[in-house]
């Protein structure tokens, strides 16, 4: 199952189509980091990267499973 998921997520067509979802998650991460540094808070990068990675993967898998549009996947 894991191999199938990785193969499907890294397929060239899927990789290109899901770019907006990955970009949105990256921008969300940068915004959180920017806010935390502006408030001079300590940032647990492992936690933030893990959360961003999981959110991106869940959005992409949900989009593929539902067969919906990129906008539907973004709304998750």
C-alpha positions as YAML, in Angstrom:
chain: A
units: angstrom
residues:
- id: 1
  name: UNK
  ca: [0.00, 0.00, 0.00]
- id: 2
  name: UNK
  ca: [2.79, 2.40, 0.92]
- id: 3
  name: UNK
  ca: [4.60, 1.72, -2.35]
- id: 4
  name: UNK
  ca: [1.39, 2.31, -4.32]
- id: 5
  name: UNK
  ca: [0.79, 5.61, -2.52]
- id: 6
  name: UNK
  ca: [4.34, 6.81, -3.13]
- id: 7
  name: UNK
  ca: [4.17, 5.77, -6.78]
- id: 8
  name: UNK
  ca: [0.88, 7.58, -7.30]
- id: 9
  name: UNK
  ca: [1.98, 10.74, -5.48]
- id: 10
  name: UNK
  ca: [5.29, 10.95, -7.35]
- id: 11
  name: UNK
  ca: [3.91, 10.22, -10.82]
- id: 12
  name: UNK
  ca: [4.87, 13.08, -13.20]
- id: 13
  name: UNK
  ca: [1.31, 14.10, -14.02]
- id: 14
  name: UNK
  ca: [0.22, 13.99, -10.38]
- id: 15
  name: UNK
  ca: [3.33, 15.85, -9.27]
- id: 16
  name: UNK
  ca: [2.54, 18.72, -11.67]
- id: 17
  name: UNK
  ca: [-1.20, 18.80, -10.95]
- id: 18
  name: UNK
  ca: [-0.74, 18.81, -7.17]
- id: 19
  name: UNK
  ca: [1.86, 21.58, -7.19]
- id: 20
  name: UNK
  ca: [-0.63, 24.22, -5.95]
- id: 21
  name: UNK
  ca: [-1.43, 22.10, -2.91]
- id: 22
  name: UNK
  ca: [2.25, 21.68, -2.03]
- id: 23
  name: UNK
  ca: [2.90, 25.38, -2.62]
- id: 24
  name: UNK
  ca: [0.01, 26.39, -0.37]
- id: 25
  name: UNK
  ca: [1.31, 24.22, 2.45]
- id: 26
  name: UNK
  ca: [4.80, 25.69, 2.03]
- id: 27
  name: UNK
  ca: [3.40, 29.22, 2.19]
- id: 28
  name: UNK
  ca: [1.39, 28.32, 5.28]
- id: 29
  name: UNK
  ca: [4.56, 27.02, 6.95]
- id: 30
  name: UNK
  ca: [6.53, 30.15, 6.07]
- id: 31
  name: UNK
  ca: [3.72, 32.34, 7.45]
- id: 32
  name: UNK
  ca: [3.73, 30.46, 10.75]
- id: 33
  name: UNK
  ca: [7.52, 30.70, 10.99]
- id: 34
  name: UNK
  ca: [7.42, 34.41, 10.16]
- id: 35
  name: UNK
  ca: [4.83, 35.08, 12.87]
- id: 36
  name: UNK
  ca: [6.75, 33.09, 15.47]
- id: 37
  name: UNK
  ca: [10.03, 34.86, 14.71]
- id: 38
  name: UNK
  ca: [8.31, 38.25, 14.81]
- id: 39
  name: UNK
  ca: [7.13, 37.40, 18.34]
- id: 40
  name: UNK
  ca: [10.61, 36.05, 19.14]
- id: 41
  name: UNK
  ca: [9.24, 32.62, 20.06]
- id: 42
  name: UNK
  ca: [11.23, 29.42, 20.01]
- id: 43
  name: UNK
  ca: [10.30, 27.23, 17.04]
- id: 44
  name: UNK
  ca: [10.31, 23.46, 17.09]
- id: 45
  name: UNK
  ca: [11.24, 22.93, 13.44]
- id: 46
  name: UNK
  ca: [10.86, 19.14, 13.60]
- id: 47
  name: UNK
  ca: [7.27, 19.54, 14.74]
- id: 48
  name: UNK
  ca: [6.44, 22.23, 12.17]
- id: 49
  name: UNK
  ca: [7.99, 20.32, 9.25]
- id: 50
  name: UNK
  ca: [6.31, 17.08, 10.29]
- id: 51
  name: UNK
  ca: [2.93, 18.80, 10.52]
- id: 52
  name: UNK
  ca: [3.37, 20.56, 7.15]
- id: 53
  name: UNK
  ca: [4.43, 17.31, 5.50]
- id: 54
  name: UNK
  ca: [1.46, 15.40, 6.91]
- id: 55
  name: UNK
  ca: [-1.00, 18.14, 5.93]
- id: 56
  name: UNK
  ca: [0.33, 18.19, 2.38]
- id: 57
  name: UNK
  ca: [0.21, 14.42, 1.99]
- id: 58
  name: UNK
  ca: [-3.31, 14.19, 3.42]
- id: 59
  name: UNK
  ca: [-4.52, 16.92, 1.07]
- id: 60
  name: UNK
  ca: [-2.95, 15.23, -1.95]
- id: 61
  name: UNK
  ca: [-4.22, 11.75, -1.09]
- id: 62
  name: UNK
  ca: [-7.71, 13.09, -0.41]
- id: 63
  name: UNK
  ca: [-7.71, 14.89, -3.74]
- id: 64
  name: UNK
  ca: [-6.66, 11.74, -5.55]
- id: 65
  name: UNK
  ca: [-9.15, 9.56, -3.70]
- id: 66
  name: UNK
  ca: [-12.08, 11.87, -4.31]
- id: 67
  name: UNK
  ca: [-11.06, 12.55, -7.90]
- id: 68
  name: UNK
  ca: [-11.85, 16.18, -7.27]
- id: 69
  name: UNK
  ca: [-10.29, 19.39, -8.36]
- id: 70
  name: UNK
  ca: [-7.25, 21.04, -6.85]
- id: 71
  name: UNK
  ca: [-9.52, 23.70, -5.29]
- id: 72
  name: UNK
  ca: [-11.45, 21.00, -3.43]
- id: 73
  name: UNK
  ca: [-8.24, 19.55, -2.04]
- id: 74
  name: UNK
  ca: [-7.06, 22.99, -0.95]
- id: 75
  name: UNK
  ca: [-10.25, 23.54, 1.03]
- id: 76
  name: UNK
  ca: [-9.33, 20.68, 3.39]
...
